[in-house]
């Protein structure tokens, strides 16, 4: 979160939109650390309810349920937009960037982190890694850095900085795979329960190893975009 918010240069008078805010962790962090006014948007009523409970009904941050690609925020109502790992879940990716341009004030800035497909990948990587990761992770698609840069520019935005964080982020998946193996070894009954009852997330456990290999082979990347409104 520090890496994400630093380029935004926020102050206590900043108005920030947290796109795909989930349970509101980033929104709360920005409010607690900088005192900015934050509005988070999520598709999930469950996430909103949890965020409201944690926030204890405080007005800041405000977390609402809505579709970012068809939101009702007034034009030019935010100084900054932040979005962590939301873009891969969006079906209409051009609309994602158009809405950033619409809600940002002139001179505003957005910082986005995103799961990315590698700039180049082989057919077997697409077939055995990228496609199953998207399917098991409920992702419509993963674009490349170049594709997202083009979509931002088509929306009237300018990508002023890109940072490849793949080498840092892939450590997460090493930790995740170790935790899964530990859980299987110590709680085989729980593992069997997940499979037997066809938990909605059990298939994604297999993608943990796909993701590790995708990062290792360059089929998948993790990027941070700093985007300015012209």
Residue pairs with C-beta under 8 A, 6 or more apart in sequence:
1 25
1 26
1 29
1 30
1 84
3 165
3 224
4 26
4 82
4 84
4 111
4 113
4 224
5 29
5 30
5 33
5 34
5 82
5 111
7 109
7 111
7 161
7 226
8 14
8 16
8 80
8 82
8 109
8 111
9 109
10 16
10 30
10 34
10 36
10 79
10 80
11 34
11 36
12 34
12 35
12 36
13 36
13 37
14 34
14 36
14 37
14 79
14 80
15 36
15 37
15 38
15 39
15 77
15 78
15 79
15 80
16 27
16 30
16 36
16 37
16 38
16 39
16 78
16 79
16 80
16 81
16 82
17 38
17 39
17 40
17 41
17 73
17 78
17 80
17 81
17 82
17 103
18 24
18 26
18 27
18 30
18 38
18 39
18 40
18 41
18 61
18 82
18 83
19 41
19 68
19 81
19 82
19 83
19 86
19 96
19 100
20 41
20 42
20 68
20 83
20 84
20 85
20 86
20 89
21 27
21 40
21 41
21 42
21 47
21 51
21 61
21 63
22 42
22 44
22 47
23 47
23 50
23 51
23 54
24 40
24 47
24 50
24 51
24 54
24 55
24 61
24 63
26 40
26 82
26 84
27 38
27 39
27 40
27 51
27 61
27 63
28 54
28 55
28 61
30 36
30 38
30 61
30 82
31 37
31 38
31 60
31 61
36 80
37 60
38 60
38 61
38 62
39 61
39 62
39 63
39 64
39 73
39 78
40 51
40 61
40 62
40 63
40 64
41 63
41 64
41 65
41 66
41 68
41 71
42 48
42 51
42 63
42 64
42 65
42 66
43 65
43 66
43 67
44 65
45 65
47 63
48 63
48 64
48 65
51 61
51 63
52 63
55 61
55 63
66 72
68 86
68 90
68 96
68 99
69 90
69 91
69 92
69 95
69 96
69 99
70 95
71 99
71 103
73 103
74 103
75 102
75 103
76 102
76 103
76 104
76 105
76 106
76 108
77 103
77 105
78 103
78 104
78 105
78 108
79 104
79 105
79 108
79 109
80 104
80 108
80 109
80 110
80 111
81 100
81 103
81 104
81 108
81 109
81 110
81 111
81 112
82 110
82 111
82 112
83 110
83 111
83 112
83 113
84 112
84 113
85 113
85 114
85 115
86 112
86 114
87 93
87 96
87 112
87 114
87 115
87 143
87 148
88 114
88 115
88 134
88 137
88 139
88 140
88 141
88 142
89 138
89 139
89 140
90 96
90 140
91 140
93 141
93 143
93 148
93 151
94 151
94 154
94 155
96 151
97 148
97 151
97 152
97 154
97 155
97 157
98 155
100 110
100 152
100 155
100 157
100 227
100 229
101 155
101 156
101 157
101 229
104 110
104 229
105 229
106 229
107 228
107 229
108 228
108 229
109 226
109 227
109 228
109 229
110 157
110 225
110 226
110 227
110 228
110 229
111 224
111 225
111 226
111 227
112 224
112 225
112 227
113 165
113 222
113 223
113 224
113 225
114 143
114 148
114 222
114 223
114 225
115 139
115 142
115 220
115 222
116 142
116 143
116 144
116 145
116 148
116 220
116 221
116 222
116 223
117 130
117 142
117 143
117 144
117 219
117 220
117 221
118 125
118 144
118 218
118 219
118 220
118 221
119 144
119 145
119 146
119 221
120 218
121 129
121 130
121 218
121 219
122 219
125 214
125 217
125 219
126 219
128 210
129 210
129 213
129 214
129 217
129 219
129 220
130 142
130 214
130 219
130 220
132 207
132 210
133 139
133 142
133 207
133 210
133 211
133 214
133 220
134 140
134 141
134 142
136 203
136 204
136 206
136 207
136 210
137 204
137 207
142 220
143 151
145 162
145 221
145 223
148 223
148 225
149 159
149 162
149 225
152 158
152 159
152 225
152 227
153 159
156 229
156 230
157 227
157 228
157 229
157 230
158 227
158 228
158 229
158 230
159 225
159 226
159 227
160 226
160 227
160 228
161 224
161 225
161 226
162 223
162 224
162 225
162 226
163 223
163 224
164 221
164 222
164 223
165 222
165 223
165 224
166 215
166 220
166 221
166 222
166 223
168 222
169 215
169 222
170 211
170 212
170 215
170 216
170 222
173 208
173 211
173 212
173 215
174 212
176 208
177 208
177 209
177 212
180 205
180 208
183 190
183 191
184 191
194 202
194 205
195 202
211 220
213 219
214 220
215 221
215 222
